[in-house]
Amino acid sequence: MDIYIKSFNRPFLLDKCLESIKKFASDFSGKIIVMDDGTPQKYLNKIQEKYPDILILKSQFYQEKACAIENDLEPPKNIPSQFWKETIAKGSDYFILIEDDCWFCEPIDFTDVENQMKIFNLQLVKLLWMGNEALISDKIEKETTSLVITNPELFTRNSFLFDLIYRKKTCKIDSILNRLGIPIEKNLLKYYQVYAVANAIFSKQYYLKAWETSQNKVDELAQIMQVIQIPNADLNVGHSKKEWIRTSLKTTASKQNKEYLDADFDVYSLNKILNETWFQNQFEVFNFDNDISSAFIQKIISQNNFPENTFNSWQDWYNKLKQSYEKIGCKITNDR
């Protein structure tokens, strides 16, 4: 079982992710592949020096994005989905896909988990759901030593009907169903019980099916439509008994898809000084129970020239980001 890490310009978090694998996955014998999309080379060099056994691959957009970052420009918004898909297609039949702002927080017996994936023909096992019970099914089929195998109840597994209701909204069919007492938005959330972008264990067959029609973009509804085409007997999913992965919300990789926050804060500038702080070996000690401390963020901002970005403006941005997750049922428990 291989581990793939999506990475983009936050080596301070990538380091934490890799360190957590070393700490909590002592029996791991597969490959660790970092799929990077623009982290400047000097940071990747330091990562490679600290973890010589990992493989770092670069997307087709790497050079353009890294150059923009090094020149304090906003990088292009191209999504390297084709690069992810082609890389994963060459790897193990079962794999873990994690993002660089996430880390393991529990010991994992990978050999045992992979055996259970094979025995029960599992296509997807979620390792992170941020306490949001709507993202995992309560229709339990079986429990093993470490996994919960479920049978989610979906409104429809007909991909054509799903497309009409949720993607095209043809003939206002969603409005009609809502008037009939069928809560369309609530039912849509249940589809995420059989779908994940990352932070889960996947079968290669499942992952390639989900991304079959995606070309350098992320269209989650299109991917769900692909997934539900897998025959019911083969679409076996589950989750770990407790969350094995935690995530950071103190920064984001970019402003992309965060415009709704309406908060005046430049995350690129914050990431730049956090990158340099980490590069100079002045980062706070990694805490695998918690996110980066707010006190450390305050210290970093106060020590650097942030003409427009103050600690108060960061707090406003961060609180709005947290609230956006809490609004859909997530619980932010690793804050400090």
Short mmCIF file of the C-alpha atoms (twelve columns), coordinates in Angstrom:
data_MODEL
# 
_entry.id   MODEL 
# 
loop_
_atom_site.group_PDB 
_atom_site.id 
_atom_site.type_symbol 
_atom_site.label_atom_id 
_atom_site.label_alt_id 
_atom_site.label_comp_id 
_atom_site.label_asym_id 
_atom_site.label_seq_id 
_atom_site.Cartn_x 
_atom_site.Cartn_y 
_atom_site.Cartn_z 
_atom_site.pdbx_PDB_model_num 
ATOM 1   C CA . MET A 1   0.000   0.000  0.000   1 
ATOM 2   C CA . ASP A 2   1.498   3.323  -1.119  1 
ATOM 3   C CA . ILE A 3   0.929   6.774  0.371   1 
ATOM 4   C CA . TYR A 4   0.412   9.730  -1.955  1 
ATOM 5   C CA . ILE A 5   0.602   13.289 -0.633  1 
ATOM 6   C CA . LYS A 6   -0.809  16.245 -2.581  1 
ATOM 7   C CA . SER A 7   1.534   19.156 -1.934  1 
ATOM 8   C CA . PHE A 8   1.540   22.872 -2.746  1 
ATOM 9   C CA . ASN A 9   3.732   25.567 -1.177  1 
ATOM 10  C CA . ARG A 10  3.367   24.723 2.515   1 
ATOM 11  C CA . PRO A 11  6.503   22.719 3.357   1 
ATOM 12  C CA . PHE A 12  5.992   23.419 7.054   1 
ATOM 13  C CA . LEU A 13  2.828   21.307 6.876   1 
ATOM 14  C CA . LEU A 14  4.256   18.737 4.461   1 
ATOM 15  C CA . ASP A 15  7.052   18.155 6.997   1 
ATOM 16  C CA . LYS A 16  4.459   17.571 9.739   1 
ATOM 17  C CA . CYS A 17  2.574   15.145 7.501   1 
ATOM 18  C CA . LEU A 18  5.715   13.138 6.723   1 
ATOM 19  C CA . GLU A 19  6.859   13.178 10.350  1 
ATOM 20  C CA . SER A 20  3.473   11.779 11.409  1 
ATOM 21  C CA . ILE A 21  3.879   8.859  8.997   1 
ATOM 22  C CA . LYS A 22  7.243   8.092  10.549  1 
ATOM 23  C CA . LYS A 23  5.759   8.316  14.055  1 
ATOM 24  C CA . PHE A 24  2.481   6.423  13.617  1 
ATOM 25  C CA . ALA A 25  3.215   4.004  10.767  1 
ATOM 26  C CA . SER A 26  6.227   2.091  11.968  1 
ATOM 27  C CA . ASP A 27  5.264   -1.036 9.970   1 
ATOM 28  C CA . PHE A 28  4.756   0.859  6.710   1 
ATOM 29  C CA . SER A 29  6.774   -0.642 3.844   1 
ATOM 30  C CA . GLY A 30  5.200   0.929  0.764   1 
ATOM 31  C CA . LYS A 31  6.265   3.959  -1.213  1 
ATOM 32  C CA . ILE A 32  5.659   7.534  -0.106  1 
ATOM 33  C CA . ILE A 33  5.109   9.765  -3.141  1 
ATOM 34  C CA . VAL A 34  4.791   13.536 -2.817  1 
ATOM 35  C CA . MET A 35  2.862   14.974 -5.777  1 
ATOM 36  C CA . ASP A 36  3.949   18.603 -5.752  1 
ATOM 37  C CA . ASP A 37  2.359   21.429 -7.692  1 
ATOM 38  C CA . GLY A 38  4.605   24.431 -7.091  1 
ATOM 39  C CA . THR A 39  6.580   24.397 -3.835  1 
ATOM 40  C CA . PRO A 40  9.839   26.313 -4.489  1 
ATOM 41  C CA . GLN A 41  12.789  23.997 -5.002  1 
ATOM 42  C CA . LYS A 42  14.818  25.035 -1.949  1 
ATOM 43  C CA . TYR A 43  12.000  23.843 0.305   1 
ATOM 44  C CA . LEU A 44  11.666  20.551 -1.553  1 
ATOM 45  C CA . ASN A 45  15.424  20.073 -1.221  1 
ATOM 46  C CA . LYS A 46  15.153  20.366 2.556   1 
ATOM 47  C CA . ILE A 47  12.207  17.931 2.639   1 
ATOM 48  C CA . GLN A 48  14.122  15.428 0.514   1 
ATOM 49  C CA . GLU A 49  17.187  15.739 2.742   1 
ATOM 50  C CA . LYS A 50  15.125  15.046 5.873   1 
ATOM 51  C CA . TYR A 51  13.176  12.168 4.265   1 
ATOM 52  C CA . PRO A 52  15.581  10.603 1.718   1 
ATOM 53  C CA . ASP A 53  13.330  7.591  1.051   1 
ATOM 54  C CA . ILE A 54  10.383  9.556  -0.312  1 
ATOM 55  C CA . LEU A 55  9.808   10.237 -3.999  1 
ATOM 56  C CA . ILE A 56  8.922   13.804 -5.031  1 
ATOM 57  C CA . LEU A 57  7.162   14.187 -8.375  1 
ATOM 58  C CA . LYS A 58  6.219   17.509 -9.978  1 
ATOM 59  C CA . SER A 59  3.084   18.392 -11.909 1 
ATOM 60  C CA . GLN A 60  3.059   19.816 -15.408 1 
ATOM 61  C CA . PHE A 61  2.232   23.197 -13.833 1 
ATOM 62  C CA . TYR A 62  5.071   23.089 -11.319 1 
ATOM 63  C CA . GLN A 63  7.556   25.449 -12.971 1 
ATOM 64  C CA . GLU A 64  5.050   28.208 -13.733 1 
ATOM 65  C CA . LYS A 65  3.577   28.112 -10.208 1 
ATOM 66  C CA . ALA A 66  6.903   27.890 -8.381  1 
ATOM 67  C CA . CYS A 67  8.228   30.826 -10.406 1 
ATOM 68  C CA . ALA A 68  5.152   32.915 -9.559  1 
ATOM 69  C CA . ILE A 69  5.499   32.138 -5.848  1 
ATOM 70  C CA . GLU A 70  9.202   33.005 -5.830  1 
ATOM 71  C CA . ASN A 71  8.344   36.374 -7.420  1 
ATOM 72  C CA . ASP A 72  5.511   37.114 -4.958  1 
ATOM 73  C CA . LEU A 73  2.860   36.675 -7.638  1 
ATOM 74  C CA . GLU A 74  -0.403  34.788 -7.341  1 
ATOM 75  C CA . PRO A 75  0.115   31.422 -9.086  1 
ATOM 76  C CA . PRO A 76  -2.196  30.159 -11.843 1 
ATOM 77  C CA . LYS A 77  -5.275  28.246 -10.699 1 
ATOM 78  C CA . ASN A 78  -4.717  25.147 -12.831 1 
ATOM 79  C CA . ILE A 79  -5.669  21.904 -11.049 1 
ATOM 80  C CA . PRO A 80  -3.248  19.005 -11.777 1 
ATOM 81  C CA . SER A 81  -5.875  16.259 -11.645 1 
ATOM 82  C CA . GLN A 82  -4.467  14.508 -14.712 1 
ATOM 83  C CA . PHE A 83  -1.051  14.392 -13.031 1 
ATOM 84  C CA . TRP A 84  -2.590  12.882 -9.865  1 
ATOM 85  C CA . LYS A 85  -4.518  10.311 -11.866 1 
ATOM 86  C CA . GLU A 86  -1.582  9.232  -14.030 1 
ATOM 87  C CA . THR A 87  0.728   8.970  -11.011 1 
ATOM 88  C CA . ILE A 88  -1.715  6.913  -8.969  1 
ATOM 89  C CA . ALA A 89  -2.476  4.648  -11.950 1 
ATOM 90  C CA . LYS A 90  1.152   3.418  -11.778 1 
ATOM 91  C CA . GLY A 91  1.034   2.525  -8.088  1 
ATOM 92  C CA . SER A 92  -0.393  -0.017 -5.660  1 
ATOM 93  C CA . ASP A 93  -3.916  -1.457 -5.953  1 
ATOM 94  C CA . TYR A 94  -4.803  0.070  -2.570  1 
ATOM 95  C CA . PHE A 95  -3.345  3.370  -1.432  1 
ATOM 96  C CA . ILE A 96  -3.715  6.236  1.003   1 
ATOM 97  C CA . LEU A 97  -4.188  9.706  -0.443  1 
ATOM 98  C CA . ILE A 98  -3.549  12.557 1.985   1 
ATOM 99  C CA . GLU A 99  -3.134  16.292 1.570   1 
ATOM 100 C CA . ASP A 100 -0.119  18.190 2.857   1 
ATOM 101 C CA . ASP A 101 -2.154  20.092 5.454   1 
ATOM 102 C CA . CYS A 102 -3.196  16.824 7.114   1 
ATOM 103 C CA . TRP A 103 -1.334  14.406 9.371   1 
ATOM 104 C CA . PHE A 104 -1.795  11.055 11.087  1 
ATOM 105 C CA . CYS A 105 -2.686  11.196 14.772  1 
ATOM 106 C CA . GLU A 106 -3.123  7.505  15.634  1 
ATOM 107 C CA . PRO A 107 -0.951  4.378  15.257  1 
ATOM 108 C CA . ILE A 108 -1.978  2.403  12.168  1 
ATOM 109 C CA . ASP A 109 -1.330  -1.220 11.270  1 
ATOM 110 C CA . PHE A 110 -1.207  -0.868 7.498   1 
ATOM 111 C CA . THR A 111 -0.822  -4.599 6.868   1 
ATOM 112 C CA . ASP A 112 -3.991  -5.332 8.836   1 
ATOM 113 C CA . VAL A 113 -5.943  -2.538 7.141   1 
ATOM 114 C CA . GLU A 114 -4.904  -3.614 3.645   1 
ATOM 115 C CA . ASN A 115 -5.912  -7.209 4.408   1 
ATOM 116 C CA . GLN A 116 -9.346  -6.025 5.551   1 
ATOM 117 C CA . MET A 117 -9.725  -3.912 2.405   1 
ATOM 118 C CA . LYS A 118 -9.088  -7.025 0.304   1 
ATOM 119 C CA . ILE A 119 -11.235 -9.421 2.351   1 
ATOM 120 C CA . PHE A 120 -14.304 -7.157 2.238   1 
ATOM 121 C CA . ASN A 121 -13.627 -5.737 -1.237  1 
ATOM 122 C CA . LEU A 122 -13.646 -2.202 0.155   1 
ATOM 123 C CA . GLN A 123 -13.311 0.619  -2.363  1 
ATOM 124 C CA . LEU A 124 -13.125 3.561  0.028   1 
ATOM 125 C CA . VAL A 125 -12.313 3.892  3.727   1 
ATOM 126 C CA . LYS A 126 -12.472 7.408  5.163   1 
ATOM 127 C CA . LEU A 127 -9.855  8.383  7.721   1 
ATOM 128 C CA . LEU A 128 -11.020 11.989 8.267   1 
ATOM 129 C CA . TRP A 129 -14.509 13.501 8.495   1 
ATOM 130 C CA . MET A 130 -13.946 16.290 11.062  1 
ATOM 131 C CA . GLY A 131 -16.612 14.966 13.383  1 
ATOM 132 C CA . ASN A 132 -19.312 15.458 10.743  1 
ATOM 133 C CA . GLU A 133 -21.499 12.362 11.122  1 
ATOM 134 C CA . ALA A 134 -23.332 13.215 7.892   1 
ATOM 135 C CA . LEU A 135 -20.185 12.317 5.930   1 
ATOM 136 C CA . ILE A 136 -20.141 8.733  7.216   1 
ATOM 137 C CA . SER A 137 -23.065 6.326  7.164   1 
ATOM 138 C CA . ASP A 138 -24.742 4.992  10.306  1 
ATOM 139 C CA . LYS A 139 -25.999 1.967  8.334   1 
ATOM 140 C CA . ILE A 140 -23.376 -0.397 9.724   1 
ATOM 141 C CA . GLU A 141 -22.883 -3.749 8.001   1 
ATOM 142 C CA . LYS A 142 -19.899 -5.002 9.972   1 
ATOM 143 C CA . GLU A 143 -17.176 -3.881 12.354  1 
ATOM 144 C CA . THR A 144 -13.626 -5.230 12.255  1 
ATOM 145 C CA . THR A 145 -10.724 -4.590 14.606  1 
ATOM 146 C CA . SER A 146 -10.168 -1.119 13.162  1 
ATOM 147 C CA . LEU A 147 -12.800 -0.415 10.478  1 
ATOM 148 C CA . VAL A 148 -16.541 0.161  10.240  1 
ATOM 149 C CA . ILE A 149 -18.097 -1.153 7.026   1 
ATOM 150 C CA . THR A 150 -21.308 0.609  6.018   1 
ATOM 151 C CA . ASN A 151 -24.116 0.485  3.462   1 
ATOM 152 C CA . PRO A 152 -25.129 4.126  2.802   1 
ATOM 153 C CA . GLU A 153 -28.728 4.868  1.852   1 
ATOM 154 C CA . LEU A 154 -28.654 7.134  -1.194  1 
ATOM 155 C CA . PHE A 155 -31.639 8.859  -2.783  1 
ATOM 156 C CA . THR A 156 -30.777 7.319  -6.150  1 
ATOM 157 C CA . ARG A 157 -27.893 5.331  -7.586  1 
ATOM 158 C CA . ASN A 158 -29.043 6.111  -11.110 1 
ATOM 159 C CA . SER A 159 -26.336 8.395  -12.518 1 
ATOM 160 C CA . PHE A 160 -28.675 9.878  -15.144 1 
ATOM 161 C CA . LEU A 161 -31.231 10.880 -12.496 1 
ATOM 162 C CA . PHE A 162 -28.471 12.169 -10.191 1 
ATOM 163 C CA . ASP A 163 -27.196 14.340 -13.037 1 
ATOM 164 C CA . LEU A 164 -30.668 15.769 -13.693 1 
ATOM 165 C CA . ILE A 165 -31.314 16.568 -10.026 1 
ATOM 166 C CA . TYR A 166 -27.975 17.756 -8.715  1 
ATOM 167 C CA . ARG A 167 -25.853 18.926 -11.656 1 
ATOM 168 C CA . LYS A 168 -28.198 20.131 -14.370 1 
ATOM 169 C CA . LYS A 169 -31.253 20.763 -12.169 1 
ATOM 170 C CA . THR A 170 -33.336 20.055 -15.269 1 
ATOM 171 C CA . CYS A 171 -36.928 21.355 -15.290 1 
ATOM 172 C CA . LYS A 172 -36.458 22.557 -11.693 1 
ATOM 173 C CA . ILE A 173 -36.742 18.946 -10.613 1 
ATOM 174 C CA . ASP A 174 -34.968 19.798 -7.342  1 
ATOM 175 C CA . SER A 175 -37.701 22.355 -6.493  1 
ATOM 176 C CA . ILE A 176 -40.431 19.832 -7.274  1 
ATOM 177 C CA . LEU A 177 -38.861 17.181 -5.033  1 
ATOM 178 C CA . ASN A 178 -38.403 19.690 -2.212  1 
ATOM 179 C CA . ARG A 179 -42.104 20.566 -2.410  1 
ATOM 180 C CA . LEU A 180 -42.878 16.864 -2.178  1 
ATOM 181 C CA . GLY A 181 -41.009 16.753 1.118   1 
ATOM 182 C CA . ILE A 182 -37.813 15.183 -0.226  1 
ATOM 183 C CA . PRO A 183 -34.897 17.267 1.165   1 
ATOM 184 C CA . ILE A 184 -32.585 17.385 -1.833  1 
ATOM 185 C CA . GLU A 185 -29.648 19.217 -0.214  1 
ATOM 186 C CA . LYS A 186 -29.673 16.925 2.815   1 
ATOM 187 C CA . ASN A 187 -29.763 13.901 0.512   1 
ATOM 188 C CA . LEU A 188 -26.845 15.314 -1.489  1 
ATOM 189 C CA . LEU A 189 -24.651 15.367 1.627   1 
ATOM 190 C CA . LYS A 190 -25.222 11.620 2.000   1 
ATOM 191 C CA . TYR A 191 -23.482 11.025 -1.325  1 
ATOM 192 C CA . TYR A 192 -20.257 12.108 0.360   1 
ATOM 193 C CA . GLN A 193 -20.521 8.865  2.345   1 
ATOM 194 C CA . VAL A 194 -19.380 7.080  -0.822  1 
ATOM 195 C CA . TYR A 195 -16.993 9.794  -2.045  1 
ATOM 196 C CA . ALA A 196 -13.838 11.539 -0.863  1 
ATOM 197 C CA . VAL A 197 -11.310 13.819 -2.542  1 
ATOM 198 C CA . ALA A 198 -8.491  12.692 -0.223  1 
ATOM 199 C CA . ASN A 199 -7.621  11.668 3.361   1 
ATOM 200 C CA . ALA A 200 -8.874  8.149  2.845   1 
ATOM 201 C CA . ILE A 201 -7.785  4.714  1.668   1 
ATOM 202 C CA . PHE A 202 -8.854  4.029  -1.915  1 
ATOM 203 C CA . SER A 203 -8.834  1.120  -4.263  1 
ATOM 204 C CA . LYS A 204 -7.132  2.177  -7.474  1 
ATOM 205 C CA . GLN A 205 -10.158 0.940  -9.423  1 
ATOM 206 C CA . TYR A 206 -12.460 3.275  -7.464  1 
ATOM 207 C CA . TYR A 207 -10.180 6.310  -7.745  1 
ATOM 208 C CA . LEU A 208 -9.656  6.002  -11.487 1 
ATOM 209 C CA . LYS A 209 -13.403 5.587  -11.987 1 
ATOM 210 C CA . ALA A 210 -14.121 8.755  -9.988  1 
ATOM 211 C CA . TRP A 211 -11.653 10.771 -12.053 1 
ATOM 212 C CA . GLU A 212 -12.494 9.112  -15.372 1 
ATOM 213 C CA . THR A 213 -14.020 12.212 -16.977 1 
ATOM 214 C CA . SER A 214 -12.062 14.914 -15.092 1 
ATOM 215 C CA . GLN A 215 -9.499  16.931 -17.025 1 
ATOM 216 C CA . ASN A 216 -7.506  19.243 -14.758 1 
ATOM 217 C CA . LYS A 217 -10.497 20.357 -12.732 1 
ATOM 218 C CA . VAL A 218 -12.335 19.164 -9.667  1 
ATOM 219 C CA . ASP A 219 -16.048 18.629 -10.279 1 
ATOM 220 C CA . GLU A 220 -17.190 16.728 -7.205  1 
ATOM 221 C CA . LEU A 221 -20.721 16.146 -8.467  1 
ATOM 222 C CA . ALA A 222 -19.377 14.707 -11.724 1 
ATOM 223 C CA . GLN A 223 -17.108 12.405 -9.735  1 
ATOM 224 C CA . ILE A 224 -19.962 11.255 -7.503  1 
ATOM 225 C CA . MET A 225 -21.952 10.544 -10.656 1 
ATOM 226 C CA . GLN A 226 -19.070 8.361  -11.843 1 
ATOM 227 C CA . VAL A 227 -18.762 6.545  -8.492  1 
ATOM 228 C CA . ILE A 228 -22.439 5.562  -8.253  1 
ATOM 229 C CA . GLN A 229 -22.094 3.843  -11.622 1 
ATOM 230 C CA . ILE A 230 -20.022 1.191  -9.844  1 
ATOM 231 C CA . PRO A 231 -22.351 -1.811 -9.290  1 
ATOM 232 C CA . ASN A 232 -23.917 -1.847 -5.814  1 
ATOM 233 C CA . ALA A 233 -22.247 -5.145 -4.971  1 
ATOM 234 C CA . ASP A 234 -18.824 -3.592 -5.578  1 
ATOM 235 C CA . LEU A 235 -19.352 -0.131 -4.078  1 
ATOM 236 C CA . ASN A 236 -18.286 -1.150 -0.580  1 
ATOM 237 C CA . VAL A 237 -17.260 1.691  1.714   1 
ATOM 238 C CA . GLY A 238 -16.466 2.364  5.338   1 
ATOM 239 C CA . HIS A 239 -14.423 4.436  7.748   1 
ATOM 240 C CA . SER A 240 -11.898 3.987  10.513  1 
ATOM 241 C CA . LYS A 241 -13.400 3.459  13.973  1 
ATOM 242 C CA . LYS A 242 -12.034 6.836  14.966  1 
ATOM 243 C CA . GLU A 243 -10.444 9.529  12.863  1 
ATOM 244 C CA . TRP A 244 -6.828  8.655  12.088  1 
ATOM 245 C CA . ILE A 245 -6.100  11.967 10.379  1 
ATOM 246 C CA . ARG A 246 -6.363  15.583 11.479  1 
ATOM 247 C CA . THR A 247 -6.159  18.732 9.412   1 
ATOM 248 C CA . SER A 248 -5.016  22.340 9.654   1 
ATOM 249 C CA . LEU A 249 -7.268  25.336 9.079   1 
ATOM 250 C CA . LYS A 250 -4.835  28.022 10.265  1 
ATOM 251 C CA . THR A 251 -3.745  28.649 6.665   1 
ATOM 252 C CA . THR A 252 -4.946  27.630 3.219   1 
ATOM 253 C CA . ALA A 253 -2.809  26.891 0.178   1 
ATOM 254 C CA . SER A 254 -4.441  29.686 -1.815  1 
ATOM 255 C CA . LYS A 255 -7.428  32.012 -1.957  1 
ATOM 256 C CA . GLN A 256 -9.111  29.734 -4.478  1 
ATOM 257 C CA . ASN A 257 -12.636 28.688 -3.430  1 
ATOM 258 C CA . LYS A 258 -12.339 30.895 -0.331  1 
ATOM 259 C CA . GLU A 259 -13.687 34.106 -1.884  1 
ATOM 260 C CA . TYR A 260 -16.944 33.609 0.034   1 
ATOM 261 C CA . LEU A 261 -15.150 34.375 3.318   1 
ATOM 262 C CA . ASP A 262 -15.137 38.100 2.496   1 
ATOM 263 C CA . ALA A 263 -12.155 38.602 4.797   1 
ATOM 264 C CA . ASP A 264 -9.280  40.972 4.088   1 
ATOM 265 C CA . PHE A 265 -6.266  38.756 4.648   1 
ATOM 266 C CA . ASP A 266 -3.459  37.646 2.322   1 
ATOM 267 C CA . VAL A 267 -2.816  33.933 2.915   1 
ATOM 268 C CA . TYR A 268 0.077   33.960 0.423   1 
ATOM 269 C CA . SER A 269 2.022   36.402 2.606   1 
ATOM 270 C CA . LEU A 270 1.388   34.331 5.724   1 
ATOM 271 C CA . ASN A 271 2.494   31.142 3.985   1 
ATOM 272 C CA . LYS A 272 5.638   32.890 2.760   1 
ATOM 273 C CA . ILE A 273 6.813   33.819 6.249   1 
ATOM 274 C CA . LEU A 274 5.763   30.441 7.686   1 
ATOM 275 C CA . ASN A 275 7.771   28.734 4.934   1 
ATOM 276 C CA . GLU A 276 10.830  30.818 5.758   1 
ATOM 277 C CA . THR A 277 10.418  30.317 9.502   1 
ATOM 278 C CA . TRP A 278 10.325  26.567 8.932   1 
ATOM 279 C CA . PHE A 279 13.285  26.749 6.526   1 
ATOM 280 C CA . GLN A 280 15.355  28.529 9.181   1 
ATOM 281 C CA . ASN A 281 14.491  25.778 11.730  1 
ATOM 282 C CA . GLN A 282 12.486  28.216 13.859  1 
ATOM 283 C CA . PHE A 283 9.085   26.572 13.560  1 
ATOM 284 C CA . GLU A 284 7.210   25.480 16.679  1 
ATOM 285 C CA . VAL A 285 7.499   21.815 17.707  1 
ATOM 286 C CA . PHE A 286 4.968   19.651 15.857  1 
ATOM 287 C CA . ASN A 287 1.913   18.742 17.926  1 
ATOM 288 C CA . PHE A 288 0.047   15.793 16.406  1 
ATOM 289 C CA . ASP A 289 -3.029  16.407 18.549  1 
ATOM 290 C CA . ASN A 290 -3.455  20.005 17.490  1 
ATOM 291 C CA . ASP A 291 -3.156  22.535 14.697  1 
ATOM 292 C CA . ILE A 292 -0.500  25.265 14.629  1 
ATOM 293 C CA . SER A 293 -1.024  27.367 17.738  1 
ATOM 294 C CA . SER A 294 -2.653  30.779 17.341  1 
ATOM 295 C CA . ALA A 295 0.015   32.150 19.668  1 
ATOM 296 C CA . PHE A 296 2.676   31.082 17.166  1 
ATOM 297 C CA . ILE A 297 0.758   32.714 14.301  1 
ATOM 298 C CA . GLN A 298 0.540   35.911 16.367  1 
ATOM 299 C CA . LYS A 299 4.275   35.788 17.079  1 
ATOM 300 C CA . ILE A 300 5.132   35.275 13.401  1 
ATOM 301 C CA . ILE A 301 2.904   38.121 12.251  1 
ATOM 302 C CA . SER A 302 4.282   40.494 14.895  1 
ATOM 303 C CA . GLN A 303 7.893   39.684 13.967  1 
ATOM 304 C CA . ASN A 304 7.445   40.316 10.258  1 
ATOM 305 C CA . ASN A 305 6.508   43.272 8.127   1 
ATOM 306 C CA . PHE A 306 2.818   42.827 7.461   1 
ATOM 307 C CA . PRO A 307 1.639   46.283 6.322   1 
ATOM 308 C CA . GLU A 308 -1.990  45.261 5.855   1 
ATOM 309 C CA . ASN A 309 -2.160  41.823 7.455   1 
ATOM 310 C CA . THR A 310 -2.543  42.130 11.206  1 
ATOM 311 C CA . PHE A 311 -3.175  39.389 13.727  1 
ATOM 312 C CA . ASN A 312 -6.730  40.696 14.103  1 
ATOM 313 C CA . SER A 313 -7.341  40.428 10.365  1 
ATOM 314 C CA . TRP A 314 -5.982  36.868 10.419  1 
ATOM 315 C CA . GLN A 315 -8.294  36.022 13.346  1 
ATOM 316 C CA . ASP A 316 -11.265 37.397 11.417  1 
ATOM 317 C CA . TRP A 317 -10.329 35.310 8.358   1 
ATOM 318 C CA . TYR A 318 -9.733  32.179 10.450  1 
ATOM 319 C CA . ASN A 319 -12.980 32.490 12.408  1 
ATOM 320 C CA . LYS A 320 -14.960 32.869 9.176   1 
ATOM 321 C CA . LEU A 321 -13.229 29.799 7.739   1 
ATOM 322 C CA . LYS A 322 -14.019 27.761 10.871  1 
ATOM 323 C CA . GLN A 323 -17.636 28.896 10.793  1 
ATOM 324 C CA . SER A 324 -17.975 27.766 7.159   1 
ATOM 325 C CA . TYR A 325 -16.979 24.237 8.231   1 
ATOM 326 C CA . GLU A 326 -19.120 24.271 11.355  1 
ATOM 327 C CA . LYS A 327 -22.101 25.365 9.283   1 
ATOM 328 C CA . ILE A 328 -22.095 22.038 7.439   1 
ATOM 329 C CA . GLY A 329 -21.701 20.006 10.643  1 
ATOM 330 C CA . CYS A 330 -17.925 19.774 11.148  1 
ATOM 331 C CA . LYS A 331 -16.412 20.066 14.614  1 
ATOM 332 C CA . ILE A 332 -13.161 21.969 15.052  1 
ATOM 333 C CA . THR A 333 -11.581 20.131 17.990  1 
ATOM 334 C CA . ASN A 334 -7.844  20.489 17.424  1 
ATOM 335 C CA . ASP A 335 -7.691  24.262 17.843  1 
ATOM 336 C CA . ARG A 336 -5.510  26.046 20.412  1 
# 
